[in-house]
Amino acid sequence: MPKANRPEGDEKLGALFDKFGDRMVSPGGAAALLGLARQTIYTLCARGELRAFRSDEGGVNPKWVYIPVDDVYAYGEKVGRPVRGSKS
């Protein structure tokens, strides 16, 4: 994983990537993996089907949103919708 080239930055985002490593995806990425619309991903997050981690900046439109890839795979398996590009 690339290292930051500045000492400052978004501490919350740094902690998130420390916890999950590179196993995070944007809502658009999750939509592509599951073959769903991005709005459907936001709905699944609102229902608690997928965890979404958001920046504290931006209010209604956060600066960043990431979803754990493991949640995407688990949801796909739960509903019988294989994740694109997976071997299962």
FIKOLZA-1660 file (N, C-alpha, C; in steps of 0.1 Angstrom, whole numbers, plus 5000, padded with zeros to 4 digits):
% residues 88
   i   px   py   pz ch aa at
   1 5008 4988 5000  A  M  N
   1 5000 5000 5000  A  M CA
   1 5009 5012 5000  A  M  C
   2 5006 5022 4992  A  P  N
   2 5014 5035 4992  A  P CA
   2 5014 5042 5005  A  P  C
   3 5024 5048 5008  A  K  N
   3 5025 5056 5021  A  K CA
   3 5022 5070 5018  A  K  C
   4 5017 5077 5028  A  A  N
   4 5014 5091 5027  A  A CA
   4 5027 5099 5025  A  A  C
   5 5026 5109 5017  A  N  N
   5 5038 5117 5015  A  N CA
   5 5038 5130 5023  A  N  C
   6 5028 5131 5032  A  R  N
   6 5027 5142 5041  A  R CA
   6 5023 5137 5055  A  R  C
   7 5028 5143 5066  A  P  N
   7 5025 5138 5079  A  P CA
   7 5010 5141 5083  A  P  C
   8 5004 5151 5077  A  E  N
   8 4990 5154 5081  A  E CA
   8 4981 5146 5072  A  E  C
   9 4968 5146 5075  A  G  N
   9 4959 5138 5067  A  G CA
   9 4946 5135 5075  A  G  C
  10 4938 5127 5069  A  D  N
  10 4925 5123 5076  A  D CA
  10 4928 5111 5085  A  D  C
  11 4929 5114 5098  A  E  N
  11 4932 5103 5108  A  E CA
  11 4922 5092 5107  A  E  C
  12 4909 5096 5106  A  K  N
  12 4898 5085 5105  A  K CA
  12 4900 5076 5093  A  K  C
  13 4904 5082 5082  A  L  N
  13 4906 5074 5070  A  L CA
  13 4919 5065 5072  A  L  C
  14 4929 5071 5078  A  G  N
  14 4941 5063 5081  A  G CA
  14 4938 5051 5090  A  G  C
  15 4930 5053 5100  A  A  N
  15 4927 5043 5110  A  A CA
  15 4918 5032 5103  A  A  C
  16 4910 5036 5094  A  L  N
  16 4901 5027 5086  A  L CA
  16 4910 5017 5078  A  L  C
  17 4919 5023 5071  A  F  N
  17 4928 5015 5062  A  F CA
  17 4938 5007 5071  A  F  C
  18 4942 5012 5082  A  D  N
  18 4950 5003 5091  A  D CA
  18 4942 4991 5096  A  D  C
  19 4929 4993 5098  A  K  N
  19 4921 4982 5103  A  K CA
  19 4918 4972 5092  A  K  C
  20 4914 4977 5080  A  F  N
  20 4909 4968 5069  A  F CA
  20 4920 4966 5058  A  F  C
  21 4931 4973 5058  A  G  N
  21 4941 4972 5048  A  G CA
  21 4935 4977 5034  A  G  C
  22 4938 4970 5024  A  D  N
  22 4933 4973 5011  A  D CA
  22 4920 4966 5008  A  D  C
  23 4913 4961 5018  A  R  N
  23 4901 4953 5016  A  R CA
  23 4889 4963 5017  A  R  C
  24 4890 4974 5011  A  M  N
  24 4879 4984 5011  A  M CA
  24 4875 4988 4997  A  M  C
  25 4863 4992 4995  A  V  N
  25 4858 4995 4981  A  V CA
  25 4848 5007 4983  A  V  C
  26 4848 5015 4973  A  S  N
  26 4838 5026 4972  A  S CA
  26 4824 5020 4969  A  S  C
  27 4814 5028 4972  A  P  N
  27 4800 5023 4968  A  P CA
  27 4799 5020 4953  A  P  C
  28 4805 5027 4945  A  G  N
  28 4805 5024 4931  A  G CA
  28 4812 5011 4928  A  G  C
  29 4823 5009 4935  A  G  N
  29 4830 4996 4934  A  G CA
  29 4822 4984 4938  A  G  C
  30 4815 4986 4950  A  A  N
  30 4806 4976 4955  A  A CA
  30 4795 4973 4945  A  A  C
  31 4790 4983 4939  A  A  N
  31 4779 4982 4929  A  A CA
  31 4784 4973 4917  A  A  C
  32 4796 4976 4912  A  A  N
  32 4802 4969 4901  A  A CA
  32 4804 4954 4905  A  A  C
  33 4809 4952 4917  A  L  N
  33 4812 4938 4921  A  L CA
  33 4799 4930 4922  A  L  C
  34 4788 4936 4926  A  L  N
  34 4776 4929 4928  A  L CA
  34 4767 4930 4916  A  L  C
  35 4770 4938 4906  A  G  N
  35 4761 4940 4894  A  G CA
  35 4749 4948 4898  A  G  C
  36 4749 4957 4907  A  L  N
  36 4738 4965 4912  A  L CA
  36 4740 4980 4909  A  L  C
  37 4730 4988 4911  A  A  N
  37 4731 5002 4909  A  A CA
  37 4738 5008 4922  A  A  C
  38 4745 5019 4921  A  R  N
  38 4751 5025 4933  A  R CA
  38 4740 5029 4943  A  R  C
  39 4729 5034 4938  A  Q  N
  39 4718 5037 4948  A  Q CA
  39 4714 5025 4956  A  Q  C
  40 4713 5013 4950  A  T  N
  40 4710 5001 4957  A  T CA
  40 4720 4999 4968  A  T  C
  41 4733 5001 4965  A  I  N
  41 4743 4999 4975  A  I CA
  41 4741 5009 4987  A  I  C
  42 4737 5022 4984  A  Y  N
  42 4734 5031 4995  A  Y CA
  42 4722 5026 5003  A  Y  C
  43 4712 5021 4996  A  T  N
  43 4700 5015 5003  A  T CA
  43 4704 5004 5012  A  T  C
  44 4713 4995 5007  A  L  N
  44 4717 4983 5016  A  L CA
  44 4725 4988 5028  A  L  C
  45 4733 4999 5026  A  C  N
  45 4741 5004 5037  A  C CA
  45 4731 5010 5047  A  C  C
  46 4721 5017 5043  A  A  N
  46 4711 5024 5052  A  A CA
  46 4703 5013 5060  A  A  C
  47 4701 5001 5053  A  R  N
  47 4694 4990 5060  A  R CA
  47 4703 4982 5069  A  R  C
  48 4716 4985 5069  A  G  N
  48 4726 4977 5077  A  G CA
  48 4730 4964 5071  A  G  C
  49 4727 4962 5058  A  E  N
  49 4731 4950 5051  A  E CA
  49 4746 4951 5048  A  E  C
  50 4751 4963 5045  A  L  N
  50 4766 4965 5043  A  L CA
  50 4770 4976 5052  A  L  C
  51 4782 4975 5058  A  R  N
  51 4787 4986 5066  A  R CA
  51 4794 4996 5057  A  R  C
  52 4791 5009 5060  A  A  N
  52 4797 5020 5052  A  A CA
  52 4804 5029 5062  A  A  C
  53 4816 5032 5060  A  F  N
  53 4824 5041 5068  A  F CA
  53 4825 5054 5060  A  F  C
  54 4821 5066 5067  A  R  N
  54 4821 5079 5060  A  R CA
  54 4830 5089 5067  A  R  C
  55 4835 5098 5059  A  S  N
  55 4843 5109 5065  A  S CA
  55 4834 5118 5074  A  S  C
  56 4840 5125 5083  A  D  N
  56 4833 5134 5091  A  D CA
  56 4830 5147 5084  A  D  C
  57 4837 5149 5073  A  E  N
  57 4835 5162 5065  A  E CA
  57 4825 5160 5054  A  E  C
  58 4818 5170 5051  A  G  N
  58 4809 5170 5040  A  G CA
  58 4794 5168 5043  A  G  C
  59 4791 5165 5055  A  G  N
  59 4776 5164 5059  A  G CA
  59 4769 5153 5051  A  G  C
  60 4759 5158 5044  A  V  N
  60 4751 5148 5035  A  V CA
  60 4759 5142 5024  A  V  C
  61 4769 5149 5019  A  N  N
  61 4778 5144 5009  A  N CA
  61 4792 5143 5014  A  N  C
  62 4795 5132 5021  A  P  N
  62 4808 5130 5028  A  P CA
  62 4819 5130 5017  A  P  C
  63 4831 5134 5022  A  K  N
  63 4843 5135 5014  A  K CA
  63 4846 5121 5008  A  K  C
  64 4845 5111 5016  A  W  N
  64 4847 5097 5012  A  W CA
  64 4838 5087 5019  A  W  C
  65 4835 5076 5012  A  V  N
  65 4827 5065 5018  A  V CA
  65 4834 5052 5013  A  V  C
  66 4836 5043 5023  A  Y  N
  66 4842 5030 5019  A  Y CA
  66 4834 5019 5026  A  Y  C
  67 4834 5007 5019  A  I  N
  67 4827 4996 5023  A  I CA
  67 4837 4984 5024  A  I  C
  68 4837 4976 5035  A  P  N
  68 4846 4965 5035  A  P CA
  68 4842 4954 5024  A  P  C
  69 4852 4950 5017  A  V  N
  69 4850 4940 5006  A  V CA
  69 4844 4927 5012  A  V  C
  70 4848 4924 5024  A  D  N
  70 4843 4912 5030  A  D CA
  70 4828 4913 5031  A  D  C
  71 4823 4925 5034  A  D  N
  71 4808 4927 5035  A  D CA
  71 4801 4924 5022  A  D  C
  72 4808 4929 5011  A  V  N
  72 4803 4927 4998  A  V CA
  72 4802 4912 4994  A  V  C
  73 4812 4905 4997  A  Y  N
  73 4812 4891 4994  A  Y CA
  73 4801 4883 5003  A  Y  C
  74 4800 4887 5016  A  A  N
  74 4791 4881 5024  A  A CA
  74 4776 4883 5020  A  A  C
  75 4774 4896 5015  A  Y  N
  75 4760 4899 5011  A  Y CA
  75 4757 4891 4998  A  Y  C
  76 4767 4891 4989  A  G  N
  76 4765 4883 4976  A  G CA
  76 4762 4869 4979  A  G  C
  77 4769 4863 4988  A  E  N
  77 4766 4849 4992  A  E CA
  77 4753 4847 4998  A  E  C
  78 4749 4856 5007  A  K  N
  78 4736 4856 5014  A  K CA
  78 4725 4856 5005  A  K  C
  79 4725 4864 4994  A  V  N
  79 4714 4866 4985  A  V CA
  79 4716 4858 4972  A  V  C
  80 4726 4850 4971  A  G  N
  80 4728 4842 4959  A  G CA
  80 4732 4850 4947  A  G  C
  81 4740 4861 4949  A  R  N
  81 4744 4869 4939  A  R CA
  81 4759 4869 4939  A  R  C
  82 4766 4861 4931  A  P  N
  82 4780 4860 4931  A  P CA
  82 4787 4873 4928  A  P  C
  83 4798 4876 4935  A  V  N
  83 4806 4888 4932  A  V CA
  83 4813 4886 4919  A  V  C
  84 4813 4896 4911  A  R  N
  84 4819 4895 4898  A  R CA
  84 4834 4894 4899  A  R  C
  85 4840 4884 4892  A  G  N
  85 4854 4882 4892  A  G CA
  85 4859 4872 4903  A  G  C
  86 4849 4868 4911  A  S  N
  86 4853 4858 4922  A  S CA
  86 4853 4844 4916  A  S  C
  87 4860 4835 4922  A  K  N
  87 4861 4821 4917  A  K CA
  87 4850 4812 4921  A  K  C
  88 4841 4818 4930  A  S  N
  88 4830 4809 4935  A  S CA
  88 4818 4810 4926  A  S  C
% end
